[in-house]
Amino acid sequence: MRILFGLLLSGAALAASAQFVPTPDYRRDTLLIGPNPFLAAADLAWSHRDQGRVGARASTQRISEAITNYEKAAEAPGEVEARWKLARALFFKAKFTGLDRDRQLAFLEKARRVGDAALAILRRRVPDQTLSDDAPPSKVAAALSREKDAAPAYFWTAVAWGEWALLAGKVPAARTGAATKIRDLATTVIALDPDFEDGGGYRILGRLHHKAPRIPYLTGWVSRSEAVRYLRLAVRTAPRNFVNRQFLAEALADGGAAEKAEAVQIERDLVSDAPSPGRLVEDLAIQDDARRNLAAWRARP
């Protein structure tokens, strides 16, 4: 604060002596005072993303403000944090503001590109070696173990790719190799930090095994039993997380009688549980999904 206050004072004195107000150059100022000046504004807007919501539908005002500022912050060369946070914000706007399918796809495609750009920057930071796009997750995690932005960048890029693949459909997803990419991204997250985002790496892998089509020579590794295993690991890591529980319930619902009964109980518990204040819109949306699932499962013969 003292540095920023001193900068403001000196700027005011200079403007008074020259009789004009200088136009700020955030790229130059970022180099002079350290933190990206747009990042704090974006983070503040993100933290209020539930303002103006109607039920589980978020208002576009705060999340659009966050996206605008993250975009400006991401213009700084080598800025990884702003990029993965931008991917996260784009995902939220696509998922929770009531957009139609085409607009959702557009935001998710942009989130994919932004996430991939963040990963490319991280790979370039590795000294004395090159991390190719197809480097195994264990090598990637070992090389980036000291990068604080590695786990979130890999996680939110995986989320962007996963949500895009679900919405785009089987053919476009298969054409881009989305399933293998998501698998490797999530495996990297687990290798970096298995607890990140409440077991987020396990959650993505479990969802992938549950939702990805099994295509010979492309996704022959997809397995329902692996879906349940990974999702149980996610729930064990963070048993209060609504998304972990929801994804496990939906995977169990495709199983035998005992698993279906467990799925119903999980959904009933979710509906009656209290949403997290920090993920209010997201948890309310999960509860809506749980209610729909319970109604659909009751209607099954």
Phi, psi and omega in degrees: 000320180299320180296314181295320180296318178296322179295321179294319179297313181294324178294322179293319180296318180296318181295320181295319182289329183265352179064034172207159178259118183291144176281125183292143175245100187295332179294315178294316183295327177299319180291326185282317187250358173101272187298143176295122187293344179266346186291318180296319179296320179294317180297321179296315178297319179299318182293342178249027184295344179271357180296133178079010181294156170238104187062233181267007178261121181280149169290150179277349189297303185290320182289328175293322176298317178298315181299315180302315182286324175296322177299317179295318179296324183287350176288342177292132182300137175073014183277106181271315184302315181297327182288314180290328177289327174295317177300318178298316181293320178296319176301314181300315181295321179295322191272327196236012181244012173077026180286156175285172188300316183297319180289323175300313180301319181297316180292321180290324175297320177294320178299320176301312183296317180296317178298315178299323178295320177298319180293322178297321178296316179300318181295325179290341181281346184291120183284141170062019175201165181242129175258108180284168179299331183256020176298140182297148182306323181297321179291319179298312182297319179297319183289330185253017187299336181262002179272114183296335182268000185294307182300311179296325180294315179292323181295308185288335173291320177297318178299314181299313179296319182295314180293322177298315182298318179298321183278324183289327181107170189295316185293307178300322180295317179294322182297326181269358183068031188300317186299313180295321179297313180298318178303313183291322178297313181293321178297324176295318178301315180298317180294326178285314184195097183296341180270354186300136180051047177058049182074035186299325178296316176298318181299316180293317180297317179298316179296320179298312179296331180281321189260334184289138177289146179270105183245123180306139178071354178242303182230043178295346181278351181295136186211129178295321179297324176291326176301310181295320181298311181294322181289328173292324175297320178297314180295322178295324179291318182218082186294344180270349184292124184296320185291319176306312183292320180295312181297322177296316180301316182292327176289319180293330182297341178270004183262205181282187187299317182295319179291322178297320178296321177296320180298316180299317181294321177300315182293321177298318179296322179296316182299324183269354184279164179267127179297154176285132178299330180280346178226049190297307181299315182299316182288324176296323177295320177298318179297322175298317178298319180298318178297318179296318179299314181300319179294319181291319181292325176295330182279350181291145178292000000 
